[in-house]
Structure formats: C-alpha cells, structure tokens
Amino acid sequence: MNVCDETRRRFLGLVGLVVAASVLGGCGSVARHEDRSFTIVVLPDTQNYTDSSFGGAPAYFYEQTEWIRENRKKLNIVMVAHAGDIVQNAGARSEWEIASKAFETIDDDVPYILCLGNHDIADARSEEPGGRDTLVNDYFPPSRFTENPLYSAHFGTEPDRHFWEPGRSDNYYLCFAGGGMRFLILALEFKPRDAVLAWANDVVAAHPDHRCIVVTHGYLNAKATRGMGQYAIEGNGPEAIWERFVSRHENMLLVLCGHILGESVLTSTGAGGNKVHQILADYQNDYVGHGGEGYLRIMTFFPDEKRIEVLTYSPSLGSYLTRAKSQFSLEYE
C-alpha cells in the first residue's frame, strides 16, 4: 500500500472526529486535536459549472460544497480555498447566483476564501487595457464574512497603508489554525497590482509566527514553471509575484493557483532558505471531461510527520484521480 492509498484509507476510517482546528478571532490561540491532522480543500476553476452556454453543470459545484459540509468533521476541514475563475462570464448575474448558492451550503460551517480569476473580472479577457469591474462584491461582499462569527476576515485592517478599497472582496486575508500551527491565507486578485503586492508584503511581515498560504489565480503552468500567458490588464505576472512578494518571506509555505489547464508542482527556495510549494490544479474542459467533473483537491496536513498528503477527488463521481500529479506528498519544516 503506497502513501496515498494509506491516506485514502485513513480518510474512509475517520469517524466522529471533533473539528481540531478553528478559525481564529484576531489570529489568537491555537486549537488542537489528539491526532493533529487537518485538511484544506482547494476548489479549482468552477467556471464551466456556472456557464449555461457550456451546457451548465451547477450540480458539480453544489455537490462539492455539500461534500465539504458533510465531511468537515470526519476530515477535519479547516479551510476551503477557491483558486479563481469562479464564473465563466464576469457580467452574468445568473452565474454568480449559482456560485453564491453553492457557498451558502458552507457559510456557517467551514470558512472559505475566494480569489478572482480572469473570467471574474470584466476587462481581464480584453486585448485592451481595462479596469477591474467584478460582481464578486455584489454576491460576496466583505459583510458576508465580517458579520459571520466563523471568520476573522480582514478587509483593509492594519497593516493597510498601501491599499484599501472599501466594500470590496478583491483582496483579503484570513487567519486560521491547525495541528498546533497558525496560518495566514491571502487571496490576491488576478495579476495583482503594485499596491496589492505592497499590502500583501506588509500583511505577511506582520504575522511572522504564521505559516503563509497565497491563493492567486494565474501563477504556475502545466510545465511547472511560473507563467500564464499575456493579459493587457495592469498588474504583476507570476515571476514578479515570486520576486516581489512570495520569495521575500521565510514563513511562506504554499502558493495555490488554477487558470492553466492541468496539474503541476514547483518547489522553490525563498530568500530565507525556506521551501515554498507552488501547486497548480485546473480540471476544466477536456482534461478530465464535462467541465471538470467536480474534481477538487484534498490537502491533509500530518504535523507529527511534517507531511502534506494531496489527493484529487470528485464527490460527484465518488472517485479519485490516481495520476502522479494528482496524488502526491509534500514535506515541510
């Protein structure tokens, strides 16, 4: 039995666990559980699940969040991260309504963080430079998080001297805990602007005792190099994000992204000698078929073993992807 098979067996055998790690109010104390394992679920591009022109497959989206709610205790799910391209057409309210309905399922049960992809921003797909109009703030305004006691969401709280847009959910961060460790997770817009990177640097520097996870849509390609193609919208590309932000912090642990069809992992060394695991997952279109078939990422941390087990699973199909790039293990200090 290989490591990933053993991890799947442990998932199926876990019953009746009490959630071990809690979201922290103000990044405070760390909750614990006897076995210390905990899970972060990553939702790759869901754009085809909302798109009626594609044929629409909202059931995949709904079944993903229903599965998360049903398994939150068994798998000790402490955070859900959406890697962007929430919808296909940025201006289609019907698509945002599907996304909002999907996340209503876990609003009061499991904290989640969303980052904006190019399809979530009206002008990001244009050949001409444009603005960053998005309907995300109509359906996922800061109040959806700040008024929920499950969250310690930060929209423009200190340190924020570089960047703050009231009433917007384009860039924000959360603190949470798991396995005796504190985490900071940041959602960065597609091609983050200079001011956003300055803000993000301040936030990470202010949390030196937290392990940092960055969620941004366009970052890694299927060849495991930093790249995502050319877009006219103003902002920083993947290599600039690495050089100007990610590589500078010794508490940086993970970068999660989508956008480019496929899977890949790149482990790079930051300026502090720390290993940063950068992970791509995007199952839309014909990579697995039917717009993605509901596949999501299950990232389970085993702190006593300093190991993260990554599995790829579809709640709709009840099956795992077993390719080498779909199930693997990562070590961390």
N, C-alpha and C positions, 0 to 999 in steps of 0.2 A: 504494500500500500504506500503510494507516494504521499508527499506532504499535503498536496491539495486534496487528495482523496480523504486523508485523515481530517482535514479541516471541514470538508463537507459532512463527514460522519459526525464530527463534533457538533456542527450546526443542527443536524437532524436529531441528535441526542439531547440537546439542551432543552429543558422544560422547566417552567415555573420560576425562571430567574427574576429577581427584582432588579430593576434598572440600576446599574452600578455607577454610572457617571451622569452627572446632571449639568444642565446649562447653569452658568454662574451669574448671579446678580452682581454686576460690578466686578467680575473677574476675581471672585473671592475664594473661599475654601474649596478643597478638592474632595469630592465624594469617592467612595471606594466600594469594591465588591470583592468577595472572597477569592474568586479566580482571576480578577483584574482584567479579563479580556473585554473588549468593547468593539463596536462596529460603526464605521462611517459608510453610508450608502451614497454612491455617485450616480446621478441621472444624466446620461449623455443626451445629446441633441434630441429633443422631443418634437421638432418642428413638423414632421410628417404626421404625427398623431393628431395634430390640430388642423391640418390643411385639408379642406374639403375638395380642392382640385386634385389632390393626390389620391383621393378616394377616402381619405379620413380614416383614422383608426384610433379614436379617442379612448376606446376600451383599453388599449395598451397602457395609456397614460393613467387612466383610473385604476387599473389593476396594479400598476407599480406602487402607487401611494397606498392603496388598500393593503397590499402585501407588507409594506413598511409598517403600517399601523398594527397589523396582525402579528408581526414578528418583532416588534420593538423591544419586548421584554425577553423573548427567547434568545435573540441575537444581541441584546443589549445595544440597540442602535441609539447613538447619542447625537448624531448629526446627519443631515441629508444635504448634499451639495449638488446643485444643478449647474452643469458646465456650459450653459448658454445655448442660443437658438431655442428658446422656449417655444416660440411660434415660427411659422413659415413666413407670414406676411405681417410686417410690423404694424400696419394700419388696420388690420382686420380684427374688429372687436369680438367677433364670434370665436376667433382662435384664442384670444386672451381669456374669454369666458370659460373655455374648456380648460385652460391651464389653471385658472383660479379655482374652478370646481375640483380639479384633481388635488390641489394642495389644501383645499378645505378639509379633506379627509384627515390630514395630519396636523392641521393648525394648532390643535390643543393637545397633541400627543408627542410629537417629535419636532424639534427645531430644524429649520432648513434655511439655506442661504442660496440666493439666485444671482447669477451673473449674466450680463447682457451679451448676446452674440450679434453678429452682423445682421441676421434676419430680424432681430428685435429692435433694430434702430432704422428709422425710415430711410436715411440717406447713406447708410454704410454700404449698400449694394450698388450705389450710383458710380458712374465713371467720373463724375464731377465732385469736387469737394462740397460737403454739405454739413448740416447740423446733426444733432443727436436726438431728434424727436423720437419719443417712445411712449407707448401706452402702459408700460410697466407700472408707472406711478399711479395710474387710474385703478389698477387692479391689485397691485402690491405696494401701496403707499407705506411710508415709514410707520404710520399708526397701526398697520396690521401686525407689526412686530413690537413696537414700543408699548402698545397698550395690552400686550399679551404677557402675563407673568412668567410664561415659559422662557422668555428671551431676556438677554442683556444686549440688545441690539444698539449699535452706536451709529447715528447719522449726524455727523457734524459736532460730536462732543470732542473735548480735548484729547489728544492734540489735533487741532484742525486749522492752524493758522494759514495753511496754504489753500485749503479747499473746503468749500461748503456750499451746497445748493439746497436750500430749504424745501422740504416736501418731496424730495426725490430719493428713489431707491437705486440709483445707478451705481453707487459705490458705498459699501458699508462693511462693518465687521461685527463679529460675534466672539465671545469668549465661552469656552466650554471645558469640561474636564473628563478624563477617563483614565482608569488604571493608575491613579495617583499622579497623573501628569496634567498640567494646564496647557490649553491650546488657545491659539488665536487664529481665526479663519477670516480671510478677507475676500470679498467679491470685487473684482476690478472690471470695469467696462471694457468693451471691445476696443482694441488699440488705445489703451489708457493715455490720456493727455499728460503733459509735463506736470501740471498742478496735481493731478491724481497720484502720480508716482511720488511726488514730494510729500503729499499727505500720507501715502502708504508707508514711506520710509519713516516718517515721524511716528506713526502708529506702532510699527514693529519695534522701533527703538525704545518706545515707552513701555514695552512688555518683554523685557529681556528674560523673564522667568517663564515665558510661554513658548511652546513649540509652535511655529508658524506654518499655516497652510494657506496657499494662494489658489483661488479659483478664478481663472480668466479664460475666455472662450478660445481665442486664436493664439497658439503658442508653439505647439510641437506638431511635426508632421509624421506620416507613417514610416518614414525612414529614420526616425528617432533623431532628427536634427531640428533646431529651432527655426521654424519657417511656416508661413501660412498663405503666401500669395500677396498680391498687391491690391490695396484698397486706398481710394483717394481721401477718405476721411482723415482728418488731422489726428495724430497720435503716435504712440510708440509701438513698433513691431516687436516680435519675440526676442530678438537678440538685444535690443535696447532695454526691454523689461528685465532681462537677465543682468545685463551690465549695470544698469542704473538703479536696480532695486533688489531683485532676488539674491544675487551673489553677494551683496554687501552685508548680510546679516547672518551671524553664526547660529541663530536659533531658527533659521529657515529649514523646513523639513520636506514639504511636498508642494508641487505645483500640479494642479488638476486642470485638464482642458479637453475640448472637443474640436468641432469645426472641420477638421480634416478627416475624411473617411478612413477608418481603420483603427489600429491599436499600435502603441509603441511605448517604450520606456527609455528615458535617458537619465543617467545618474551623473551629476557634475559636482565638482568640489568648489564650495564657496570660498570667499576671502578669509574666513575664519577656520578653514580646514574642514568644515562640515560637509557631509554628503547631502545633496539635495536630489530627491527622486522626482522627476518630471514625467507625468503619465498622461497619455492620450487614450481616449476611448470615444468612438463615434460609430454607431451601428446602423445609421440611416441608409436608405436606398438599397442597393443590391449587395451590400457587404454581408448581410445575413438574410435580407429579403423583407418584404412587407413593411418598409419604413423603419425597420429596427427591431420588430417583433418583441418589443418590450424588454430587451436586454438592459440590465443595469449592472453596476459594479458593487460588489460587497468587499469592503476593505476591513478586515478584522485584525486588530492590534492584540498581540500577546506580549504584554510588557515584561513578564518574567523571562521571556525568551528573546526580547529585543527584536521582534519579528512582526511583519505585517503580511498576512495572507490575503491575496487578491483573487477573487472569484468573479465570474461573469455569469449571470443567471437571468432567465426570463420567467417572471411569475405567470405570464400568460400561457407559456408553453410548458412550464414546470421542468425546464431543462437547463443544463449548464453548457457553455462553450468550453471545450477542453483543449483548444489550441494552446501552444506555449505562450503566446502573447495574451491569452485570455485568462490564464490561471498561472500565478507565479508568486514568489515570495521575495520580500524586501527586508533587509536588515537595517537597523538604525541604532544609534548610540543612546 
